[in-house]
Amino acid sequence: FGGESKWRKVVKVAVFVVLLAAGLLTMTGNLNLLQFATGG
């Protein structure tokens, strides 16, 4: 079960990284939209 736990940890880290990247993309996208809207 050692390998299974390792793969489970890898999957957890991968999901966390994907969620973090998605959050950063949405945040930067919203900031760009705000700058574009306020900038005219």
Biopython code that builds the backbone (N, CA, C, O; Angstrom):
import numpy as np
from Bio.PDB.StructureBuilder import StructureBuilder

atoms = [
    (1, "PHE", "N", (0.820, -1.208, 0.000)),
    (1, "PHE", "CA", (0.000, 0.000, 0.000)),
    (1, "PHE", "C", (0.858, 1.263, 0.000)),
    (1, "PHE", "O", (0.336, 2.376, -0.069)),
    (2, "GLY", "N", (2.186, 1.083, 0.078)),
    (2, "GLY", "CA", (3.062, 2.251, 0.075)),
    (2, "GLY", "C", (2.956, 3.015, -1.234)),
    (2, "GLY", "O", (2.876, 4.243, -1.245)),
    (3, "GLY", "N", (2.957, 2.260, -2.362)),
    (3, "GLY", "CA", (2.866, 2.926, -3.658)),
    (3, "GLY", "C", (1.535, 3.633, -3.827)),
    (3, "GLY", "O", (1.471, 4.718, -4.405)),
    (4, "GLU", "N", (0.460, 3.012, -3.318)),
    (4, "GLU", "CA", (-0.861, 3.628, -3.465)),
    (4, "GLU", "C", (-0.913, 4.963, -2.731)),
    (4, "GLU", "O", (-1.429, 5.949, -3.259)),
    (5, "SER", "N", (-0.377, 4.991, -1.512)),
    (5, "SER", "CA", (-0.396, 6.238, -0.747)),
    (5, "SER", "C", (0.431, 7.301, -1.464)),
    (5, "SER", "O", (0.074, 8.479, -1.468)),
    (6, "LYS", "N", (1.551, 6.871, -2.079)),
    (6, "LYS", "CA", (2.392, 7.842, -2.804)),
    (6, "LYS", "C", (1.612, 8.421, -3.988)),
    (6, "LYS", "O", (1.621, 9.632, -4.209)),
    (7, "TRP", "N", (0.942, 7.557, -4.743)),
    (7, "TRP", "CA", (0.165, 8.049, -5.886)),
    (7, "TRP", "C", (-0.975, 8.941, -5.411)),
    (7, "TRP", "O", (-1.312, 9.934, -6.057)),
    (8, "ARG", "N", (-1.566, 8.573, -4.270)),
    (8, "ARG", "CA", (-2.657, 9.398, -3.745)),
    (8, "ARG", "C", (-2.138, 10.791, -3.406)),
    (8, "ARG", "O", (-2.812, 11.791, -3.656)),
    (9, "LYS", "N", (-0.931, 10.852, -2.834)),
    (9, "LYS", "CA", (-0.333, 12.151, -2.490)),
    (9, "LYS", "C", (-0.034, 12.937, -3.767)),
    (9, "LYS", "O", (-0.255, 14.146, -3.827)),
    (10, "VAL", "N", (0.474, 12.235, -4.793)),
    (10, "VAL", "CA", (0.782, 12.908, -6.065)),
    (10, "VAL", "C", (-0.489, 13.496, -6.671)),
    (10, "VAL", "O", (-0.485, 14.621, -7.170)),
    (11, "VAL", "N", (-1.578, 12.726, -6.624)),
    (11, "VAL", "CA", (-2.847, 13.212, -7.183)),
    (11, "VAL", "C", (-3.334, 14.426, -6.395)),
    (11, "VAL", "O", (-3.815, 15.399, -6.977)),
    (12, "LYS", "N", (-3.205, 14.364, -5.064)),
    (12, "LYS", "CA", (-3.625, 15.507, -4.239)),
    (12, "LYS", "C", (-2.847, 16.755, -4.628)),
    (12, "LYS", "O", (-3.434, 17.823, -4.806)),
    (13, "VAL", "N", (-1.522, 16.628, -4.763)),
    (13, "VAL", "CA", (-0.683, 17.780, -5.113)),
    (13, "VAL", "C", (-1.055, 18.295, -6.498)),
    (13, "VAL", "O", (-1.115, 19.506, -6.712)),
    (14, "ALA", "N", (-1.307, 17.383, -7.443)),
    (14, "ALA", "CA", (-1.650, 17.796, -8.806)),
    (14, "ALA", "C", (-2.964, 18.580, -8.802)),
    (14, "ALA", "O", (-3.073, 19.624, -9.446)),
    (15, "VAL", "N", (-3.954, 18.072, -8.073)),
    (15, "VAL", "CA", (-5.250, 18.765, -8.010)),
    (15, "VAL", "C", (-5.084, 20.138, -7.368)),
    (15, "VAL", "O", (-5.678, 21.118, -7.819)),
    (16, "PHE", "N", (-4.264, 20.203, -6.302)),
    (16, "PHE", "CA", (-4.046, 21.481, -5.626)),
    (16, "PHE", "C", (-3.399, 22.482, -6.579)),
    (16, "PHE", "O", (-3.796, 23.646, -6.627)),
    (17, "VAL", "N", (-2.394, 22.024, -7.341)),
    (17, "VAL", "CA", (-1.701, 22.918, -8.278)),
    (17, "VAL", "C", (-2.667, 23.403, -9.357)),
    (17, "VAL", "O", (-2.647, 24.576, -9.729)),
    (18, "VAL", "N", (-3.509, 22.504, -9.857)),
    (18, "VAL", "CA", (-4.461, 22.894, -10.909)),
    (18, "VAL", "C", (-5.448, 23.933, -10.371)),
    (18, "VAL", "O", (-5.740, 24.928, -11.034)),
    (19, "LEU", "N", (-5.956, 23.688, -9.163)),
    (19, "LEU", "CA", (-6.900, 24.647, -8.576)),
    (19, "LEU", "C", (-6.221, 25.987, -8.335)),
    (19, "LEU", "O", (-6.813, 27.039, -8.577)),
    (20, "LEU", "N", (-4.975, 25.949, -7.858)),
    (20, "LEU", "CA", (-4.250, 27.187, -7.599)),
    (20, "LEU", "C", (-4.030, 27.950, -8.903)),
    (20, "LEU", "O", (-4.215, 29.166, -8.947)),
    (21, "ALA", "N", (-3.636, 27.248, -9.960)),
    (21, "ALA", "CA", (-3.407, 27.895, -11.253)),
    (21, "ALA", "C", (-4.714, 28.482, -11.787)),
    (21, "ALA", "O", (-4.725, 29.591, -12.320)),
    (22, "ALA", "N", (-5.812, 27.741, -11.645)),
    (22, "ALA", "CA", (-7.105, 28.236, -12.123)),
    (22, "ALA", "C", (-7.501, 29.493, -11.354)),
    (22, "ALA", "O", (-7.996, 30.452, -11.946)),
    (23, "GLY", "N", (-7.285, 29.494, -10.043)),
    (23, "GLY", "CA", (-7.611, 30.665, -9.238)),
    (23, "GLY", "C", (-6.787, 31.871, -9.648)),
    (23, "GLY", "O", (-7.305, 32.983, -9.754)),
    (24, "LEU", "N", (-5.487, 31.644, -9.880)),
    (24, "LEU", "CA", (-4.625, 32.756, -10.284)),
    (24, "LEU", "C", (-5.055, 33.284, -11.648)),
    (24, "LEU", "O", (-5.076, 34.495, -11.867)),
    (25, "LEU", "N", (-5.400, 32.377, -12.569)),
    (25, "LEU", "CA", (-5.812, 32.808, -13.910)),
    (25, "LEU", "C", (-7.092, 33.632, -13.829)),
    (25, "LEU", "O", (-7.205, 34.671, -14.479)),
    (26, "THR", "N", (-8.055, 33.172, -13.036)),
    (26, "THR", "CA", (-9.315, 33.913, -12.925)),
    (26, "THR", "C", (-9.074, 35.262, -12.258)),
    (26, "THR", "O", (-9.668, 36.265, -12.653)),
    (27, "MET", "N", (-8.200, 35.292, -11.243)),
    (27, "MET", "CA", (-7.901, 36.556, -10.562)),
    (27, "MET", "C", (-7.252, 37.541, -11.528)),
    (27, "MET", "O", (-7.681, 38.691, -11.622)),
    (28, "THR", "N", (-6.222, 37.098, -12.246)),
    (28, "THR", "CA", (-5.533, 37.982, -13.186)),
    (28, "THR", "C", (-6.469, 38.372, -14.323)),
    (28, "THR", "O", (-6.412, 39.502, -14.809)),
    (29, "GLY", "N", (-7.334, 37.450, -14.756)),
    (29, "GLY", "CA", (-8.289, 37.759, -15.815)),
    (29, "GLY", "C", (-9.247, 38.848, -15.366)),
    (29, "GLY", "O", (-9.537, 39.775, -16.123)),
    (30, "ASN", "N", (-9.746, 38.741, -14.126)),
    (30, "ASN", "CA", (-10.656, 39.761, -13.597)),
    (30, "ASN", "C", (-9.936, 41.098, -13.472)),
    (30, "ASN", "O", (-10.516, 42.141, -13.771)),
    (31, "LEU", "N", (-8.671, 41.079, -13.032)),
    (31, "LEU", "CA", (-7.911, 42.321, -12.903)),
    (31, "LEU", "C", (-7.726, 42.955, -14.274)),
    (31, "LEU", "O", (-7.862, 44.170, -14.421)),
    (32, "ASN", "N", (-7.414, 42.131, -15.286)),
    (32, "ASN", "CA", (-7.234, 42.665, -16.632)),
    (32, "ASN", "C", (-8.547, 43.256, -17.143)),
    (32, "ASN", "O", (-8.547, 44.314, -17.772)),
    (33, "LEU", "N", (-9.658, 42.582, -16.876)),
    (33, "LEU", "CA", (-10.953, 43.105, -17.309)),
    (33, "LEU", "C", (-11.249, 44.428, -16.615)),
    (33, "LEU", "O", (-11.754, 45.356, -17.246)),
    (34, "LEU", "N", (-10.942, 44.526, -15.322)),
    (34, "LEU", "CA", (-11.185, 45.769, -14.581)),
    (34, "LEU", "C", (-10.318, 46.887, -15.151)),
    (34, "LEU", "O", (-10.799, 48.000, -15.362)),
    (35, "GLN", "N", (-9.047, 46.596, -15.399)),
    (35, "GLN", "CA", (-8.155, 47.617, -15.948)),
    (35, "GLN", "C", (-8.640, 48.047, -17.328)),
    (35, "GLN", "O", (-8.621, 49.233, -17.657)),
    (36, "PHE", "N", (-9.075, 47.073, -18.136)),
    (36, "PHE", "CA", (-9.556, 47.398, -19.477)),
    (36, "PHE", "C", (-10.823, 48.248, -19.401)),
    (36, "PHE", "O", (-10.985, 49.189, -20.178)),
    (37, "ALA", "N", (-11.721, 47.925, -18.470)),
    (37, "ALA", "CA", (-12.983, 48.660, -18.349)),
    (37, "ALA", "C", (-12.723, 50.078, -17.844)),
    (37, "ALA", "O", (-13.299, 51.036, -18.359)),
    (38, "THR", "N", (-11.850, 50.216, -16.830)),
    (38, "THR", "CA", (-11.600, 51.544, -16.267)),
    (38, "THR", "C", (-10.711, 52.362, -17.194)),
    (38, "THR", "O", (-10.809, 53.589, -17.228)),
    (39, "GLY", "N", (-9.842, 51.687, -17.947)),
    (39, "GLY", "CA", (-8.927, 52.405, -18.833)),
    (39, "GLY", "C", (-9.628, 52.930, -20.072)),
    (39, "GLY", "O", (-9.092, 53.792, -20.770)),
    (40, "GLY", "N", (-10.818, 52.423, -20.353)),
    (40, "GLY", "CA", (-11.554, 52.959, -21.474)),
    (40, "GLY", "C", (-11.441, 52.085, -22.692)),
    (40, "GLY", "O", (-12.012, 52.403, -23.736)),
]
sb = StructureBuilder()
sb.init_structure("model")
sb.init_model(0)
sb.init_chain("A")
sb.init_seg("    ")
for serial, (resi, resn, name, xyz) in enumerate(atoms, 1):
    if name == "N":
        sb.init_residue(resn, " ", resi, " ")
    sb.init_atom(name, np.array(xyz, "f"), 0.0, 1.0, " ", f" {name:<3s}", serial, name[0])
structure = sb.get_structure()
